Amino acid sequence: MLPITVTRNNSLLHQWGLPLSTTNLDHHVYVLMGVSGSGKSAVASEVAHQLHAAFLDGDFLHPRSNITKMASGEPLNDDDRKPWLQALNDAAFAMQRTNKVSLIVCSALKKHYRDQLRDGNPNLSFIYLKGDFDVIEGRLKARKGHFFKTQMLVTQFEALQEPGADEPDVLVVDIDQPLEGVVASTIEVITKGSAK
């Protein structure tokens, strides 16, 4: 995993010889979104490896209070997510400055969450790892060592606002296939997007 600087710090950017302009339009950030259990982290990690891309798992930017809540089985509310989404927005801004392709893992279940990530990041797109409840429930039951609990999946599907035609920057990958297939499909949509 590549180290990521999350905080926007103009004095450091100047010190490193980077321009203070906000966006490098030749570079792109892809947010892998979807409910927990859809394979976002596993897919992003392998795609980043194959494409030599920067990778950030958004869970690492959750404040301690959010992690404690999730560990107890309590779902996060919008107020809990605000500072987390802002940290991810800043991370996307930082990553696109110096990386041709960057991947961020974030559930981004609601449209206004996605809008917060888009704000100030015109070269950011989403890759929606889409699967039905039964497929994802089976994966969560098989998962070990993760603070997410299976009973929260119902809440996640209730919260999910599937992207529609009004979000053309969202690409969809079907996860009802082996991991290798999901990775290949994700690389394909990234490659097609980079060629535009």
Backbone as a printed PyTorch tensor [residue, N CA C, xyz], in Angstrom:
tensor([[[  0.8390,  -1.1810,   0.0000],
         [  0.0000,   0.0000,   0.0000],
         [  0.8830,   1.2420,   0.0000]],

        [[  0.5300,   2.2210,  -0.8190],
         [  1.3180,   3.4330,  -0.8730],
         [  0.9120,   4.3710,   0.2450]],

        [[  1.8740,   5.1010,   0.8530],
         [  1.5050,   6.0700,   1.8790],
         [  0.7310,   7.2220,   1.2580]],

        [[ -0.2790,   7.6880,   1.9600],
         [ -1.1280,   8.7550,   1.4420],
         [ -1.1150,   9.9210,   2.4110]],

        [[ -0.9000,  11.1290,   1.9120],
         [ -1.0430,  12.3300,   2.7150],
         [ -2.4690,  12.8200,   2.5710]],

        [[ -3.1820,  12.8880,   3.6680],
         [ -4.6020,  13.2220,   3.6090],
         [ -4.8300,  14.7190,   3.7360]],

        [[ -4.0210,  15.3940,   4.5410],
         [ -4.2700,  16.8010,   4.8060],
         [ -3.7540,  17.6870,   3.6880]],

        [[ -4.5720,  18.6530,   3.2940],
         [ -4.1780,  19.6140,   2.2740],
         [ -3.2740,  20.6630,   2.9300]],

        [[ -2.0210,  20.7460,   2.5510],
         [ -1.0780,  21.6520,   3.1920],
         [ -0.2660,  22.3420,   2.1100]],

        [[ -0.6180,  23.6060,   1.8220],
         [  0.0120,  24.3130,   0.7110],
         [  1.5000,  24.5540,   0.9230]],

        [[  1.9190,  24.7690,   2.1840],
         [  3.3410,  25.0170,   2.4160],
         [  4.1560,  23.7700,   2.0920]],

        [[  3.6190,  22.5920,   2.4280],
         [  4.3160,  21.3510,   2.0930],
         [  4.3440,  21.1350,   0.5910]],

        [[  3.2290,  21.4370,  -0.0850],
         [  3.1960,  21.2790,  -1.5350],
         [  4.2520,  22.1610,  -2.1850]],

        [[  4.3790,  23.3850,  -1.7010],
         [  5.3850,  24.2940,  -2.2380],
         [  6.7860,  23.7490,  -1.9600]],

        [[  6.9770,  23.2330,  -0.7520],
         [  8.2720,  22.6830,  -0.3590],
         [  8.6680,  21.5100,  -1.2650]],

        [[  7.6820,  20.7130,  -1.6830],
         [  7.9550,  19.5720,  -2.5420],
         [  8.0720,  19.9660,  -4.0060]],

        [[  7.8660,  21.2490,  -4.3100],
         [  7.9620,  21.6920,  -5.6880],
         [  6.7220,  21.4240,  -6.5040]],

        [[  5.5950,  21.1490,  -5.8380],
         [  4.3490,  20.8960,  -6.5600],
         [  3.5990,  22.2050,  -6.7700]],

        [[  2.9390,  22.3730,  -7.9100],
         [  2.1450,  23.5750,  -8.1310],
         [  0.9670,  23.6090,  -7.1740]],

        [[  0.4750,  24.8040,  -6.8880],
         [ -0.6160,  24.9510,  -5.9470],
         [ -1.9760,  24.8550,  -6.6140]],

        [[ -2.0340,  24.5850,  -7.9330],
         [ -3.3210,  24.3870,  -8.5840],
         [ -3.9940,  23.1610,  -7.9820]],

        [[ -5.3110,  23.1090,  -8.0500],
         [ -6.0380,  22.1150,  -7.2720],
         [ -6.1680,  20.7580,  -7.9370]],

        [[ -6.0920,  20.6830,  -9.2590],
         [ -6.4520,  19.4320,  -9.9180],
         [ -5.5200,  19.1100, -11.0720]],

        [[ -5.1250,  17.8510, -11.1700],
         [ -4.3940,  17.3550, -12.3330],
         [ -5.3740,  16.5180, -13.1510]],

        [[ -5.8930,  17.1000, -14.2310],
         [ -6.9490,  16.4440, -14.9940],
         [ -6.4540,  15.2360, -15.7830]],

        [[ -5.1270,  15.0500, -15.8820],
         [ -4.5920,  13.8550, -16.5300],
         [ -4.6420,  12.6390, -15.6070]],

        [[ -4.9070,  12.8810, -14.3330],
         [ -4.9550,  11.8120, -13.3450],
         [ -6.3990,  11.5570, -12.9280]],

        [[ -6.6760,  10.3650, -12.3930],
         [ -8.0610,  10.0500, -12.0500],
         [ -8.1330,   9.2360, -10.7630]],

        [[ -9.1850,   9.5140,  -9.9970],
         [ -9.4650,   8.7910,  -8.7640],
         [-10.7500,   7.9910,  -8.9580]],

        [[-10.7020,   6.7160,  -8.6040],
         [-11.8790,   5.8490,  -8.6720],
         [-12.2480,   5.4210,  -7.2550]],

        [[-13.4750,   5.6960,  -6.8620],
         [-13.9870,   5.2660,  -5.5670],
         [-14.7640,   3.9710,  -5.7700]],

        [[-14.2790,   2.8830,  -5.1620],
         [-15.0020,   1.6160,  -5.2260],
         [-16.0590,   1.6220,  -4.1350]],

        [[-17.3140,   1.6190,  -4.5440],
         [-18.4320,   1.7810,  -3.6210],
         [-19.3090,   0.5290,  -3.6100]],

        [[-20.1480,   0.4540,  -2.5820],
         [-21.0810,  -0.6570,  -2.4350],
         [-21.2170,  -1.0280,  -0.9710]],

        [[-22.1570,  -1.8980,  -0.6800],
         [-22.3890,  -2.2970,   0.7050],
         [-21.2280,  -3.1510,   1.2020]],

        [[-21.1300,  -3.2560,   2.5250],
         [-20.0880,  -4.0950,   3.1090],
         [-20.3020,  -5.5410,   2.6790]],

        [[-19.2090,  -6.2120,   2.3500],
         [-19.2880,  -7.5780,   1.8710],
         [-19.2570,  -7.6970,   0.3660]],

        [[-19.2780,  -6.5590,  -0.3210],
         [-19.2570,  -6.5950,  -1.7920],
         [-17.8520,  -6.8090,  -2.3450]],

        [[-16.8500,  -6.7820,  -1.4660],
         [-15.4820,  -7.0850,  -1.8970],
         [-14.6560,  -5.8770,  -2.2780]],

        [[-15.0510,  -4.7060,  -1.8090],
         [-14.3820,  -3.4680,  -2.2230],
         [-12.8820,  -3.4900,  -1.9370]],

        [[-12.5060,  -3.8400,  -0.7170],
         [-11.0870,  -3.7900,  -0.3440],
         [-10.2640,  -4.8250,  -1.1030]],

        [[-10.7900,  -6.0440,  -1.2050],
         [-10.0550,  -7.1020,  -1.9100],
         [ -9.8740,  -6.7520,  -3.3790]],

        [[-10.9330,  -6.2390,  -3.9930],
         [-10.8570,  -5.8760,  -5.4130],
         [ -9.8990,  -4.7130,  -5.6120]],

        [[-10.0470,  -3.6670,  -4.8020],
         [ -9.2030,  -2.4830,  -4.9610],
         [ -7.7350,  -2.8120,  -4.7480]],

        [[ -7.4380,  -3.6430,  -3.7580],
         [ -6.0510,  -4.0110,  -3.4830],
         [ -5.4180,  -4.7160,  -4.6760]],

        [[ -6.1460,  -5.6600,  -5.2710],
         [ -5.6020,  -6.4090,  -6.4010],
         [ -5.5190,  -5.5370,  -7.6540]],

        [[ -6.5310,  -4.7060,  -7.8770],
         [ -6.4980,  -3.8020,  -9.0350],
         [ -5.3330,  -2.8290,  -8.9050]],

        [[ -5.1420,  -2.2840,  -7.6970],
         [ -4.0300,  -1.3580,  -7.4730],
         [ -2.6990,  -2.0420,  -7.7500]],

        [[ -2.5710,  -3.2900,  -7.3260],
         [ -1.3370,  -4.0460,  -7.5700],
         [ -1.0900,  -4.2120,  -9.0670]],

        [[ -2.1260,  -4.5880,  -9.7980],
         [ -1.9550,  -4.8520, -11.2290],
         [ -1.7260,  -3.5750, -12.0340]],

        [[ -2.3260,  -2.4720, -11.5960],
         [ -2.2000,  -1.2110, -12.3410],
         [ -1.1210,  -0.2930, -11.7750]],

        [[ -0.4390,  -0.7410, -10.7120],
         [  0.5570,   0.1080, -10.0330],
         [ -0.0830,   1.4350,  -9.6280]],

        [[ -1.2620,   1.3340,  -9.0500],
         [ -2.0370,   2.5170,  -8.6670],
         [ -1.9350,   2.7570,  -7.1650]],

        [[ -2.1880,   3.9900,  -6.7640],
         [ -2.2860,   4.3060,  -5.3380],
         [ -3.5910,   3.7280,  -4.8000]],

        [[ -3.5860,   3.3280,  -3.5370],
         [ -4.7580,   2.6740,  -2.9450],
         [ -4.9330,   3.1360,  -1.5090]],

        [[ -6.1660,   3.4820,  -1.1700],
         [ -6.5030,   3.8570,   0.2050],
         [ -7.8140,   3.1850,   0.5880]],

        [[ -7.7920,   2.4040,   1.6580],
         [ -9.0250,   1.8420,   2.2030],
         [ -9.6240,   2.8830,   3.1420]],

        [[-10.7860,   3.3980,   2.7650],
         [-11.4040,   4.4780,   3.5260],
         [-11.6880,   4.1370,   4.9720]],

        [[-11.8220,   2.8440,   5.3110],
         [-12.0750,   2.4670,   6.7000],
         [-10.9780,   2.9680,   7.6310]],

        [[ -9.7570,   3.1090,   7.1090],
         [ -8.6500,   3.5570,   7.9530],
         [ -8.7850,   5.0180,   8.3700]],

        [[ -9.6680,   5.7620,   7.7190],
         [ -9.8560,   7.1690,   8.0650],
         [-11.0420,   7.3900,   8.9950]],

        [[-11.7540,   6.3240,   9.3580],
         [-12.8430,   6.4750,  10.3290],
         [-12.2700,   6.8980,  11.6780]],

        [[-12.9000,   7.8630,  12.3460],
         [-12.4790,   8.1820,  13.7120],
         [-12.8030,   7.0210,  14.6580]],

        [[-12.1510,   7.0270,  15.7910],
         [-12.3210,   5.9370,  16.7500],
         [-13.7810,   5.7660,  17.1580]],

        [[-14.4930,   6.8780,  17.2990],
         [-15.8960,   6.8000,  17.7190],
         [-16.7320,   6.0080,  16.7170]],

        [[-16.4470,   6.1590,  15.4300],
         [-17.1870,   5.4030,  14.4150],
         [-16.8770,   3.9110,  14.4930]],

        [[-15.5990,   3.5850,  14.6700],
         [-15.2040,   2.1770,  14.7480],
         [-15.8410,   1.5080,  15.9650]],

        [[-15.8780,   2.2310,  17.0860],
         [-16.5010,   1.6970,  18.2960],
         [-17.9790,   1.4300,  18.0750]],

        [[-18.6400,   2.3660,  17.4040],
         [-20.0670,   2.1960,  17.1090],
         [-20.3050,   0.9700,  16.2470]],

        [[-19.5360,   0.8320,  15.1790],
         [-19.7190,  -0.2960,  14.2700],
         [-19.4120,  -1.6180,  14.9610]],

        [[-18.4050,  -1.6200,  15.8400],
         [-18.0380,  -2.8430,  16.5500],
         [-19.1460,  -3.3090,  17.4820]],

        [[-19.9420,  -2.3580,  17.9670],
         [-21.0450,  -2.7080,  18.8670],
         [-22.3100,  -3.0780,  18.1040]],

        [[-22.2490,  -3.0120,  16.7700],
         [-23.4040,  -3.3510,  15.9530],
         [-24.3350,  -2.1930,  15.6890]],

        [[-23.9150,  -0.9910,  16.0850],
         [-24.7560,   0.1960,  15.8950],
         [-24.3900,   0.8760,  14.5770]],

        [[-25.3750,   1.1150,  13.7050],
         [-25.0520,   1.7580,  12.4250],
         [-24.6690,   3.2180,  12.5960]],

        [[-23.8410,   3.7150,  11.7020],
         [-23.4520,   5.1200,  11.7150],
         [-24.5790,   5.9740,  11.1550]],

        [[-24.6690,   7.2160,  11.6430],
         [-25.6170,   8.1670,  11.0710],
         [-24.8590,   9.1900,  10.2280]],

        [[-25.5980,  10.0910,   9.6050],
         [-24.9640,  11.0540,   8.7010],
         [-23.9790,  11.9620,   9.4230]],

        [[-24.2820,  12.3190,  10.6730],
         [-23.3570,  13.1650,  11.4290],
         [-22.0380,  12.4400,  11.6870]],

        [[-22.1110,  11.1400,  11.9400],
         [-20.8900,  10.3430,  12.1320],
         [-20.0380,  10.3540,  10.8690]],

        [[-20.6990,  10.3250,   9.7270],
         [-19.9800,  10.1680,   8.4560],
         [-19.4030,  11.4740,   7.9170]],

        [[-19.9160,  12.6150,   8.3520],
         [-19.4730,  13.8940,   7.7670],
         [-17.9630,  14.0840,   7.8240]],

        [[-17.3340,  13.9960,   9.0020],
         [-15.8770,  14.2110,   9.0350],
         [-15.1100,  13.1390,   8.2750]],

        [[-15.6270,  11.9240,   8.2640],
         [-14.9890,  10.8350,   7.5170],
         [-15.0220,  11.1150,   6.0230]],

        [[-16.1700,  11.5360,   5.5150],
         [-16.2810,  11.8360,   4.0880],
         [-15.4060,  13.0190,   3.6990]],

        [[-15.2810,  14.0040,   4.6020],
         [-14.4100,  15.1370,   4.2990],
         [-12.9510,  14.6980,   4.2390]],

        [[-12.5680,  13.7980,   5.1470],
         [-11.1960,  13.2690,   5.1070],
         [-10.9490,  12.5120,   3.8030]],

        [[-11.9410,  11.7730,   3.3370],
         [-11.8020,  11.0500,   2.0730],
         [-11.7550,  12.0050,   0.8900]],

        [[-12.5350,  13.0730,   0.9520],
         [-12.4900,  14.0860,  -0.1040],
         [-11.0830,  14.6760,  -0.2000]],

        [[-10.5030,  15.0080,   0.9500],
         [ -9.1450,  15.5590,   0.9690],
         [ -8.1250,  14.5330,   0.4720]],

        [[ -8.3440,  13.2670,   0.8300],
         [ -7.4360,  12.2150,   0.3660],
         [ -7.4760,  12.0980,  -1.1500]],

        [[ -8.6780,  12.1560,  -1.7190],
         [ -8.8130,  12.0840,  -3.1820],
         [ -8.0900,  13.2480,  -3.8380]],

        [[ -8.2400,  14.4210,  -3.2640],
         [ -7.5600,  15.6140,  -3.7800],
         [ -6.0470,  15.4160,  -3.7790]],

        [[ -5.5270,  14.8930,  -2.6620],
         [ -4.0780,  14.6960,  -2.5480],
         [ -3.5840,  13.6100,  -3.4990]],

        [[ -4.3270,  12.5350,  -3.6040],
         [ -3.8770,  11.3940,  -4.4020],
         [ -3.8020,  11.7160,  -5.8830]],

        [[ -4.7780,  12.4510,  -6.4010],
         [ -4.7930,  12.7140,  -7.8410],
         [ -3.6910,  13.6640,  -8.2780]],

        [[ -3.0830,  14.3510,  -7.3480],
         [ -2.0220,  15.2890,  -7.7160],
         [ -0.7720,  14.5650,  -8.2110]],

        [[ -0.5210,  13.3880,  -7.6610],
         [  0.7600,  12.7260,  -7.9380],
         [  0.6250,  11.2890,  -8.4460]],

        [[ -0.5930,  10.8100,  -8.6530],
         [ -0.7990,   9.4330,  -9.1070],
         [ -1.6890,   9.4120, -10.3420]],

        [[ -1.2530,   8.6980, -11.3560],
         [ -2.0420,   8.5860, -12.5910],
         [ -3.4070,   7.9610, -12.3170]],

        [[ -3.4100,   6.8750, -11.5640],
         [ -4.6500,   6.2070, -11.1690],
         [ -4.6200,   6.0030,  -9.6580]],

        [[ -5.7040,   6.3820,  -8.9990],
         [ -5.8310,   6.1770,  -7.5570],
         [ -7.1480,   5.4750,  -7.2710]],

        [[ -7.1340,   4.6090,  -6.2740],
         [ -8.3280,   3.8720,  -5.8690],
         [ -8.6160,   4.1440,  -4.4010]],

        [[ -9.8660,   4.4640,  -4.1050],
         [-10.3080,   4.6580,  -2.7290],
         [-11.4880,   3.7280,  -2.4830]],

        [[-11.4700,   3.0450,  -1.3530],
         [-12.5900,   2.1970,  -0.9630],
         [-13.4810,   2.9740,  -0.0020]],

        [[-14.7480,   3.0970,  -0.3700],
         [-15.7200,   3.8030,   0.4710],
         [-17.1080,   3.3080,   0.0940]],

        [[-17.9390,   2.9970,   1.0680],
         [-19.2690,   2.4700,   0.7610],
         [-20.1040,   3.4500,  -0.0580]],

        [[-20.0620,   4.7510,   0.2760],
         [-20.7400,   5.8050,  -0.5010],
         [-22.1630,   5.4030,  -0.8770]],

        [[-22.9260,   4.9610,   0.1110],
         [-24.2370,   4.3810,  -0.1620],
         [-25.2730,   5.4020,  -0.6210]],

        [[-25.1760,   6.6240,  -0.1290],
         [-26.1860,   7.6340,  -0.4640],
         [-25.6270,   8.6470,  -1.4610]],

        [[-26.5370,   9.2010,  -2.2450],
         [-26.1030,  10.1400,  -3.2760],
         [-25.3990,  11.3460,  -2.6670]],

        [[-25.9050,  11.8560,  -1.5390],
         [-25.2470,  13.0440,  -0.9820],
         [-23.8740,  12.7120,  -0.4030]],

        [[-23.6120,  11.4530,  -0.0470],
         [-22.2490,  11.0600,   0.3190],
         [-21.3530,  11.1480,  -0.9190]],

        [[-21.8560,  10.6320,  -2.0210],
         [-21.0770,  10.6710,  -3.2660],
         [-20.8490,  12.1110,  -3.7130]],

        [[-21.8630,  12.9460,  -3.5340],
         [-21.7110,  14.3570,  -3.8890],
         [-20.6360,  15.0250,  -3.0410]],

        [[-20.5490,  14.6480,  -1.7610],
         [-19.5100,  15.2330,  -0.9060],
         [-18.1220,  14.8100,  -1.3830]],

        [[-17.9850,  13.5900,  -1.8480],
         [-16.6940,  13.1360,  -2.3710],
         [-16.3620,  13.8100,  -3.6960]],

        [[-17.3820,  14.0990,  -4.5010],
         [-17.1700,  14.7630,  -5.7900],
         [-16.7270,  16.2200,  -5.6220]],

        [[-17.1470,  16.8590,  -4.5550],
         [-16.9470,  18.2990,  -4.3810],
         [-15.4680,  18.6780,  -4.4850]],

        [[-15.1310,  19.4700,  -5.4920],
         [-13.7520,  19.9050,  -5.6800],
         [-12.8590,  18.8680,  -6.3240]],

        [[-13.4160,  17.7320,  -6.7070],
         [-12.6430,  16.6520,  -7.3350],
         [-13.2770,  16.2710,  -8.6760]],

        [[-13.1110,  17.1070,  -9.7030],
         [-13.7840,  16.8480, -10.9830],
         [-13.2960,  15.5970, -11.7000]],

        [[-12.1310,  15.0990, -11.3310],
         [-11.6010,  13.8950, -11.9830],
         [-11.7620,  12.6680, -11.0850]],

        [[-12.9060,  12.5910, -10.4190],
         [-13.2330,  11.4700,  -9.5530],
         [-14.4600,  10.7530, -10.1100]],

        [[-14.3890,   9.4260, -10.1720],
         [-15.5210,   8.6010, -10.6030],
         [-15.7500,   7.4990,  -9.5770]],

        [[-16.8770,   6.8390,  -9.7050],
         [-17.2260,   5.7420,  -8.8060],
         [-17.3190,   4.4370,  -9.5920]],

        [[-16.9180,   3.3540,  -8.9520],
         [-17.1360,   2.0140,  -9.4890],
         [-18.0020,   1.2800,  -8.4720]],

        [[-19.2400,   1.0270,  -8.8490],
         [-20.2170,   0.4040,  -7.9630],
         [-20.1280,  -1.1060,  -8.0900]],

        [[-19.6620,  -1.7610,  -7.0250],
         [-19.6060,  -3.2210,  -6.9840],
         [-20.9860,  -3.7150,  -6.5540]],

        [[-21.7470,  -4.1620,  -7.5260],
         [-23.1710,  -4.4400,  -7.3210],
         [-23.4460,  -5.9300,  -7.1670]],

        [[-24.1670,  -6.2640,  -6.0980],
         [-24.5700,  -7.6490,  -5.8760],
         [-25.8500,  -7.6990,  -5.0770]],

        [[-26.5800,  -8.8100,  -5.1410],
         [-27.8350,  -8.8880,  -4.3970],
         [-27.5830,  -9.3190,  -2.9520]],

        [[-28.6310,  -9.2420,  -2.1440],
         [-28.5120,  -9.4610,  -0.7060],
         [-27.9570, -10.8490,  -0.3850]],

        [[-28.4920, -11.8790,  -1.0360],
         [-28.0920, -13.2520,  -0.7030],
         [-26.6100, -13.5040,  -0.9730]],

        [[-26.1210, -12.9950,  -2.0930],
         [-24.7050, -13.1710,  -2.4360],
         [-23.8210, -12.5190,  -1.3780]],

        [[-24.1680, -11.2960,  -1.0070],
         [-23.3240, -10.5460,  -0.0740],
         [-23.4540, -11.0880,   1.3470]],

        [[-24.6500, -11.5100,   1.7330],
         [-24.8230, -12.0930,   3.0640],
         [-23.9370, -13.3300,   3.2260]],

        [[-23.8790, -14.1560,   2.2050],
         [-23.0250, -15.3380,   2.2620],
         [-21.5640, -14.9830,   2.4500]],

        [[-21.1330, -13.9260,   1.8030],
         [-19.7330, -13.5100,   1.9360],
         [-19.4490, -12.9730,   3.3340]],

        [[-20.3950, -12.2070,   3.8850],
         [-20.1870, -11.6590,   5.2220],
         [-20.1280, -12.7630,   6.2750]],

        [[-20.9510, -13.7870,   6.1190],
         [-20.9400, -14.8890,   7.0900],
         [-19.6110, -15.6350,   7.0660]],

        [[-18.9380, -15.6110,   5.9290],
         [-17.6540, -16.3080,   5.7990],
         [-16.4740, -15.4390,   6.2150]],

        [[-16.7220, -14.1650,   6.4560],
         [-15.6230, -13.2380,   6.7540],
         [-15.2460, -13.3090,   8.2210]],

        [[-13.9440, -13.2250,   8.5050],
         [-13.4580, -13.2510,   9.8860],
         [-12.5820, -12.0280,  10.1410]],

        [[-12.5460, -11.6040,  11.4150],
         [-11.6310, -10.5490,  11.8200],
         [-11.9860,  -9.1710,  11.3070]],

        [[-13.2810,  -8.9050,  11.0820],
         [-13.6980,  -7.5910,  10.5970],
         [-14.7520,  -7.0560,  11.5400]],

        [[-14.7240,  -5.7210,  11.8030],
         [-15.6390,  -5.1720,  12.8020],
         [-17.0800,  -5.0850,  12.3190]],

        [[-17.3240,  -5.2660,  11.0280],
         [-18.6890,  -5.2130,  10.5040],
         [-19.4360,  -6.4900,  10.8720]],

        [[-20.6860,  -6.3480,  11.3330],
         [-21.4800,  -7.5080,  11.7250],
         [-22.5850,  -7.7610,  10.7060]],

        [[-22.9060,  -9.0350,  10.5000],
         [-23.8200,  -9.4360,   9.4330],
         [-25.1770,  -8.7600,   9.5440]],

        [[-25.6980,  -8.5900,  10.7660],
         [-27.0360,  -8.0240,  10.9100],
         [-27.1140,  -6.5810,  10.4150]],

        [[-25.9890,  -5.9430,  10.2330],
         [-25.9980,  -4.5730,   9.7160],
         [-26.2380,  -4.5350,   8.2070]],

        [[-26.1980,  -5.6840,   7.5460],
         [-26.3710,  -5.6940,   6.0940],
         [-27.7590,  -5.2040,   5.6910]],

        [[-28.7720,  -5.5730,   6.4640],
         [-30.1280,  -5.1080,   6.1620],
         [-30.1650,  -3.5880,   6.1780]],

        [[-29.5450,  -2.9960,   7.1930],
         [-29.5010,  -1.5360,   7.2970],
         [-28.7690,  -0.9310,   6.1140]],

        [[-27.6970,  -1.5780,   5.6760],
         [-26.9370,  -1.0500,   4.5390],
         [-27.7740,  -1.0580,   3.2610]],

        [[-28.4930,  -2.1410,   3.0280],
         [-29.3270,  -2.1930,   1.8280],
         [-30.4750,  -1.1870,   1.9010]],

        [[-30.9930,  -0.9490,   3.1050],
         [-32.0420,   0.0620,   3.2650],
         [-31.4950,   1.4570,   2.9790]],

        [[-30.2490,   1.6980,   3.3570],
         [-29.6340,   3.0150,   3.1520],
         [-29.1620,   3.2260,   1.7210]],

        [[-28.9020,   2.1450,   1.0080],
         [-28.3280,   2.2440,  -0.3360],
         [-29.2530,   2.9830,  -1.2990]],

        [[-28.7260,   4.0410,  -1.8910],
         [-29.4020,   4.7430,  -2.9870],
         [-28.6240,   4.4010,  -4.2530]],

        [[-29.1530,   3.4580,  -5.0020],
         [-28.4270,   3.0140,  -6.1890],
         [-28.2780,   4.1600,  -7.1820]],

        [[-27.0810,   4.3280,  -7.7440],
         [-26.8650,   5.3960,  -8.7280],
         [-27.7600,   5.1970,  -9.9440]],

        [[-28.2720,   6.3160, -10.4480],
         [-29.1270,   6.2720, -11.6280],
         [-28.5260,   7.0500, -12.7780]],

        [[-29.3810,   7.3920, -13.7250],
         [-28.9230,   8.0930, -14.9290],
         [-28.3890,   9.4840, -14.6190]],

        [[-28.7770,  10.0340, -13.4680],
         [-28.3050,  11.3710, -13.1000],
         [-26.8910,  11.3440, -12.5180]],

        [[-26.2750,  10.1600, -12.4440],
         [-24.8930,  10.0340, -11.9690],
         [-24.0700,   9.2920, -13.0300]],

        [[-23.7750,   9.9660, -14.1350],
         [-23.0620,   9.2960, -15.2330],
         [-21.6210,   8.9340, -14.9060]],

        [[-21.1010,   9.4490, -13.7930],
         [-19.7250,   9.1330, -13.4090],
         [-19.6390,   7.8510, -12.5820]],

        [[-20.7400,   7.1130, -12.4820],
         [-20.7380,   5.8480, -11.7480],
         [-20.7340,   4.6860, -12.7380]],

        [[-19.7090,   3.8500, -12.6390],
         [-19.5790,   2.6540, -13.4690],
         [-19.9790,   1.4440, -12.6280]],

        [[-20.6150,   0.4640, -13.2340],
         [-21.1490,  -0.6730, -12.4810],
         [-20.4030,  -1.9550, -12.8450]],

        [[-20.0050,  -2.7010, -11.8070],
         [-19.3740,  -4.0080, -11.9910],
         [-20.1970,  -5.0410, -11.2220]],

        [[-20.6030,  -6.1040, -11.8900],
         [-21.3700,  -7.1920, -11.2740],
         [-20.4370,  -8.0770, -10.4540]],

        [[-20.7560,  -8.2640,  -9.1680],
         [-19.8620,  -9.0460,  -8.3030],
         [-20.2790, -10.5090,  -8.1900]],

        [[-21.3280, -10.9110,  -8.8890],
         [-21.7520, -12.3090,  -8.8220],
         [-20.8840, -13.1580,  -9.7520]],

        [[-19.6030, -13.1620,  -9.4440],
         [-18.5920, -13.9000, -10.1900],
         [-17.3740, -14.0320,  -9.2790]],

        [[-16.4440, -14.9240,  -9.5840],
         [-15.2540, -15.0570,  -8.7360],
         [-14.4730, -13.7460,  -8.6510]],

        [[-13.6680, -13.6300,  -7.5980],
         [-12.8850, -12.4140,  -7.3810],
         [-12.0690, -12.0430,  -8.6090]],

        [[-11.4660, -13.0350,  -9.2460],
         [-10.6390, -12.7520, -10.4260],
         [-11.4630, -12.0740, -11.5200]],

        [[-12.7190, -12.4880, -11.6570],
         [-13.5880, -11.8780, -12.6570],
         [-13.9660, -10.4570, -12.3030]],

        [[-14.2200, -10.2160, -11.0150],
         [-14.5520,  -8.8580, -10.5780],
         [-13.3620,  -7.9330, -10.8000]],

        [[-12.1670,  -8.4220, -10.4740],
         [-10.9480,  -7.6320, -10.6850],
         [-10.7760,  -7.3140, -12.1640]],

        [[-10.9420,  -8.3100, -13.0170],
         [-10.7830,  -8.0990, -14.4610],
         [-11.8100,  -7.1060, -14.9900]],

        [[-13.0510,  -7.2090, -14.5190],
         [-14.0950,  -6.2800, -14.9570],
         [-13.7930,  -4.8620, -14.4970]],

        [[-13.2620,  -4.7340, -13.2840],
         [-12.9260,  -3.4120, -12.7500],
         [-11.7870,  -2.7860, -13.5450]],

        [[-10.7680,  -3.5730, -13.8490],
         [ -9.6600,  -3.0670, -14.6630],
         [-10.1650,  -2.6470, -16.0370]],

        [[-11.1020,  -3.3980, -16.5740],
         [-11.6520,  -3.0680, -17.8950],
         [-12.3570,  -1.7170, -17.8840]],

        [[-13.1770,  -1.4510, -16.8580],
         [-13.8850,  -0.1640, -16.8450],
         [-12.9210,   0.9920, -16.5910]],

        [[-11.8660,   0.7480, -15.7980],
         [-10.8630,   1.7900, -15.5720],
         [-10.1020,   2.0740, -16.8620]],

        [[ -9.7120,   1.0270, -17.5530],
         [ -8.9700,   1.1930, -18.8060],
         [ -9.8000,   1.9360, -19.8430]],

        [[-11.0660,   1.5870, -19.9450],
         [-11.9460,   2.2860, -20.8860],
         [-12.1130,   3.7410, -20.4970]],

        [[-12.2360,   3.9940, -19.1760],
         [-12.3870,   5.3700, -18.7160],
         [-11.1520,   6.1970, -18.9710]],

        [[ -9.9730,   5.5970, -18.7950],
         [ -8.7180,   6.3220, -19.0070],
         [ -8.4900,   6.6300, -20.4810]],

        [[ -9.1150,   5.8480, -21.3600],
         [ -8.9090,   6.0400, -22.7960],
         [ -9.7860,   7.1380, -23.3760]],

        [[-10.7620,   7.6100, -22.5820],
         [-11.6840,   8.6310, -23.0980],
         [-10.9910,   9.9680, -23.2610]]])
